[in-house]
Amino acid sequence: MANTYKRLGAINPSANTQTNVYVIPAATQSVISTIAICNQGANSTTYSLALMPSSIFASPAGAAHFLVKNAALAGSDTIFLTVGLTGNAGSVLVANTPNASISFSAFGSEIT
């Protein structure tokens, strides 16, 4: 099995739109080690993150899938979450925020 360490995904989603940060490719397992959340705006806002199984990723995140829900992030601030999430092929890391000034980046490894 080969491990590839890399930035797994990065997005700057539209406001109030659940958006895929990273979709685990077919025939792959993944470890998401760090997620960076950067508020590029001057005002405080909130964000949510969820890891959803492939069977329901097109639906809004359910309560059981949230990693973080409506966490506050100050203006012009960045937070790094060191998490060690594991996922199977097709699982999806999704993000949502009421403010389009937040960007999300996921770092980790893919195992093929």
Backbone as a ProteinNet text record, in pm:
[ID]
protein_1_A
[PRIMARY]
MANTYKRLGAINPSANTQTNVYVIPAATQSVISTIAICNQGANSTTYSLALMPSSIFASPAGAAHFLVKNAALAGSDTIFLTVGLTGNAGSVLVANTPNASISFSAFGSEIT
[TERTIARY]
84.8	0	89.5	54	130.3	60.8	138.9	87.9	134.1	40.5	74.2	31.1	126.8	99.5	81.3	-27.9	-54	-165.3	-185.8	-306.5	-418.6	-515.3	-623.2	-729.2	-751.2	-851.2	-852.1	-903.3	-914.1	-1032.3	-1111.9	-1227.9	-1247.2	-1319	-1370.5	-1517.7	-1604	-1743	-1827	-1933.9	-2034.8	-2102.7	-2158.2	-2227.9	-2346.2	-2362.8	-2476.7	-2491.6	-2378.4	-2380.4	-2289.1	-2346	-2264.2	-2179.6	-2047.4	-1955.1	-1852.1	-1817.7	-1717.5	-1578.7	-1511	-1370.6	-1284.8	-1322.9	-1243.7	-1333.4	-1325.1	-1394.4	-1287.2	-1296.1	-1196.5	-1215.7	-1110.4	-1122.1	-1153.6	-1199.5	-1227.1	-1100.1	-1116	-1005.6	-900.1	-942.7	-850.5	-907.9	-821.1	-854.5	-776.4	-821.7	-755.7	-748.2	-643.5	-630.6	-621.1	-719.7	-719.6	-657.9	-534.4	-462	-485.7	-496.8	-511.7	-609.4	-693.8	-784.9	-757.3	-729.3	-707.2	-833.4	-880.8	-997.8	-953	-962.7	-911.4	-1024.8	-1046.8	-1143.9	-1070	-1090.1	-1021.2	-1093.5	-1208.8	-1284.4	-1254.3	-1303.5	-1279	-1376.6	-1490.7	-1594.5	-1592	-1628.6	-1641.3	-1754.2	-1740.5	-1843.7	-1836	-1911.5	-1912.2	-1885.8	-1855.8	-1834.8	-1877	-1903.3	-1935.6	-1858.2	-1822.2	-1755	-1823	-1834	-1891.9	-1817.5	-1809.3	-1755.8	-1872	-1907.8	-2028.7	-1993.2	-2065.9	-2043.1	-2090.2	-2034.8	-2065.6	-2213.8	-2284	-2425.3	-2516.4	-2472.8	-2561.6	-2495.1	-2378.6	-2304.3	-2378.2	-2476.4	-2549.8	-2656.6	-2681.4	-2783.8	-2721.2	-2803.6	-2749.4	-2692.6	-2587.4	-2524.3	-2622.5	-2626.3	-2710.1	-2634.5	-2706.4	-2647.2	-2532.1	-2541.2	-2438.6	-2308.6	-2309.2	-2191.8	-2109.2	-2161.2	-2089.1	-1964.9	-1855.5	-1732.8	-1731.9	-1777.6	-1788	-1916.1	-1996.1	-2120.7	-2127.6	-2132.1	-2146.3	-2040.4	-1915.4	-1805	-1769.9	-1737.2	-1703.9	-1559.5	-1538	-1404.4	-1395.9	-1302.4	-1285.9	-1241.8	-1268	-1224	-1073	-1024.9	-880.8	-804.9	-868.6	-807.9	-807.7	-717	-707.6	-699.2	-765.1	-756.2	-713	-630.2	-585.5	-640.3	-714.6	-768.6	-683.8	-620	-544.6	-634.7	-679	-789.2	-761.5	-689.7	-665.7	-790.7	-872.7	-994.1	-959.3	-1029.6	-1010.6	-1138.7	-1122.9	-1239.7	-1212.6	-1320.4	-1314.2	-1348.4	-1325.5	-1355.8	-1497.2	-1510.3	-1640.6	-1686.1	-1622.7	-1659.3	-1622.2	-1695	-1678.8	-1665.2	-1561.6	-1547.5	-1616.2	-1720	-1795.1	-1783.6	-1798.5	-1791.8	-1909.1	-1946.4	-2051.7	-2021.4	-2056.9	-2037.1	-2137.2	-2184.7	-2276.5	-2204.3	-2072.9	-1994.6	-1895.6	-1896.3	-1810.7	-1663.9	-1625.6	-1485.6	-1401.8	-1458.6	-1384.9	-1336.1	-1209.1	-1155.1	-1118.1	-1125.7	-1097.8	-992.5	-893	-793.1	-774.9	-767.5	-747	-614.5	-539	-407.4	-405	-335.1	-326.5	-264.3	-308.8	-251.1	-359.7	-331.1	-417.5	-343.8	-416.5	-358.9	-423.1	-339.2	-391.4	-327.9
-117.9	0	124.4	218.6	342.5	455.1	535.6	655.7	777.6	867.8	993.3	1106	1186.3	1297.7	1423.6	1497.3	1613.9	1701	1815.2	1893.7	1820	1777.6	1695	1777.5	1897.8	1982.1	2120.1	2216.8	2354.6	2420.3	2496.1	2564.9	2700.4	2785.2	2910.8	2912.2	2850.9	2829.3	2956.8	2951.2	3056.9	3053	3165.1	3172.2	3076.2	3010.9	2921.6	2810.3	2756.2	2648.4	2536.1	2421.1	2305.8	2267.2	2267.5	2248.2	2141.8	2059	1954.8	2015.7	1987.1	2024.6	1916.3	1789.3	1676.1	1553.8	1488	1361.3	1254.3	1151.2	1044.3	964	953.2	885	735.9	677.1	533.6	455.6	339.9	249	315.7	408	484.4	497.4	494.3	532.5	658.5	735.5	862.5	891	963.5	1018.6	1169.9	1240.8	1387.2	1430.9	1481.1	1511	1652.6	1748.4	1888	1958.7	2042.9	2127.5	2271.2	2356.5	2499.1	2574.6	2662.3	2746.1	2890.7	2967.7	3104.7	3203.4	3295.2	3402.4	3520.4	3542.9	3648.9	3782.7	3783.1	3906.1	3971.5	4093.3	4169.7	4135.6	4075.3	4048	3903.3	3881.6	3746.5	3674	3543.1	3461.5	3320.6	3228.2	3089.9	2995.8	2871.3	2768.3	2633.2	2539.9	2402.7	2308	2191.6	2085.4	1953.2	1867.7	1735	1635.8	1512.1	1402.5	1309.5	1298.7	1225.2	1101.3	991.5	872	894.9	817.3	834.1	816.2	737.8	709.2	829.9	933.1	1047.9	1182.8	1185.2	1311	1422.2	1390	1494.4	1559.8	1505	1557.6	1657	1739.4	1823.8	1734.9	1780.7	1703.2	1678.5	1554.4	1519.1	1537.1	1538.9	1564.8	1469.3	1345.4	1246.6	1266.9	1350.3	1365.7	1490.7	1580.1	1705	1680	1741.6	1746.6	1875.2	1983.8	2116.7	2178.1	2238	2301.3	2443.4	2539.3	2681.7	2732	2692.5	2741.8	2884	2967.2	3107.6	3120.8	3215.4	3247.6	3398.8	3459.4	3605.7	3652.3	3778.9	3838.1	3833.6	3811.3	3806.8	3707.3	3593.3	3491.2	3357.7	3269.5	3134.7	3036.3	2922.4	2815.1	2688.3	2608.1	2480	2371.1	2277.8	2164.2	2041.8	1985	1861.9	1749.5	1665.7	1575.3	1427.3	1388.3	1246.8	1171.9	1232	1166.4	1058.4	948.2	843.8	829.5	792.2	774.9	677.1	616	521.3	590.7	521	573.3	628	748.3	810.6	896.2	884.7	972	1115	1210.3	1349.6	1438.7	1523.1	1628.3	1751	1799.9	1916.3	2031.2	2153.6	2274.3	2364.7	2448.1	2546.8	2667.7	2785	2908.7	3011.9	3101.4	3205.1	3321.8	3313.1	3423.7	3371.4	3425.9	3377.7	3416.8	3473	3512.3	3405.1	3288.8	3181.7	3079	3037.6	2930.6	2812	2693.8	2568.5	2491.7	2435.7	2349.9	2226.6	2111.1	1984.3	1923.8	1871.9	1811.8	1673	1582.5	1447.4	1352.1	1225.3	1123.9	1037.5	992.8	896.5	763.8	657	522.8	443.6	398.1	323.6	186.6
0	0	0	-84.3	-94.5	-20.3	50.9	118	40.6	12.2	-53.7	38.6	84.1	175.2	91.6	117.1	33	89.5	23.1	50	-21	55	1.1	-71.9	-26.5	-90.9	-30.1	-105.3	-58.3	-128.6	-51.5	-108.7	-42	-110.7	-57.1	-96.3	-13.2	-54.9	-54.9	-130.8	-126.6	9	51	180.1	183.1	298	324.2	221.5	176.3	78	124.8	158.8	196.5	75.7	92.7	-18.5	16.3	-81.2	-60.7	-50.2	59.6	73.8	9.8	33.9	-13.4	-26.1	-140.9	-165.5	-176.8	-94.8	-98.7	-227	-309.6	-438.8	-425	-535.9	-541.3	-509.6	-450.5	-417	-328.7	-244.5	-160	-19.5	78	214.1	243.7	341.4	367.7	516.4	553.5	687.6	670.8	722	719.4	851.3	845.3	968.5	1018.5	927.1	967.5	874.9	933.1	856.4	897.6	798.8	823	782.6	870.5	843.5	859.2	750.9	748.9	719.2	811.8	790.9	729.9	601.7	529.9	540.9	605.7	624.8	758.2	774.4	897.3	1008.9	975.2	1074.9	1121.9	1247.4	1301	1229	1219.1	1156.9	1215.8	1161.2	1209.1	1092.4	1126.9	1025.4	1081.6	990.5	1027.5	937.3	991.1	917.1	946.9	845.8	865.4	776.6	822	741.1	714.6	587.3	549.3	467.7	489.2	408.1	264.5	173.9	31.8	1.2	81.2	52	68.2	143.1	165.9	143.1	76.1	68.9	-4.3	-87.4	-159.8	-72.7	44.4	134.7	232.4	295.7	403.6	514.8	578.6	685.8	799	845.7	959	1089.2	1198.8	1329.9	1362.6	1320.8	1353.3	1276.1	1172	1086.8	1115.5	1198.2	1225	1309.6	1268.2	1348.1	1428.1	1364.5	1424.4	1370	1457.9	1411.8	1466.4	1375.6	1407.8	1506	1483.9	1567.1	1525.2	1621.6	1594.7	1548.7	1456.9	1410	1393.5	1465.9	1463.1	1324.7	1296.4	1171.1	1157.9	1037.4	1007	1095	1121.2	1205.7	1132.2	1173	1117.3	1232.3	1215.3	1313.9	1241.5	1310	1256.6	1347	1289.4	1363.4	1330.4	1430.4	1412.7	1458.2	1362.4	1392	1369.8	1267.5	1241	1199.6	1113.3	1065	963.9	968.1	868.4	787.9	661.8	576.3	465.4	417.7	306.9	176.4	67.3	-66	-71.1	-126.1	-143.5	-27.6	88.2	200.3	164.7	223.2	184.1	307.1	308.1	408	350.7	419.7	371.5	470.9	418.8	501.1	466.1	563.6	542	630	580.9	654.6	603.6	689.7	642.9	575.2	562.7	510.9	406.7	289.1	180.1	195.2	308.8	326.9	395.7	420.7	488	386	400.4	317.2	405.6	346.6	415.7	336.3	404.7	341.8	428.3	363.4	434.2	390.5	487.8	462.9	523.6	457.4	511.1	412.9	417.9	329.9	269	147.2	78.8	74.6	101.1	105.1	-7.5	-100.6	-215.8	-225
[MASK]
++++++++++++++++++++++++++++++++++++++++++++++++++++++++++++++++++++++++++++++++++++++++++++++++++++++++++++++++

